[in-house]
Amino acid sequence: MKKLTVFFSVILITAISCSKKGDYTCSCSVTAPGFPTNTVSVPFMDVKKDFAQQQCDDLQATYISGGASATCTLN
């Protein structure tokens, strides 16, 4: 019975920690031809980290597809 209780406790803690929402910021360093490097920060409030990371990756891809050089990181 103890093993079963410990097992379900671990599962519950894992589920809770994976579904946490938080505030994140995507910071991008963007350089377009003929322009100085610009830093752009986009906040993501009360979202899951996976969602924020995907949005940050998409933002970087958008800058690159527009002809700029971009590096974005999620904080």
Secondary structure, 3 states (H helix, E strand, C coil): CHHHHHHHHHHHHHHHHHCCCEEEEEEEEEECCCCCCEEEEEEEEEECHHHHHHHHHHHHHHHHHCCCEEEEEEC
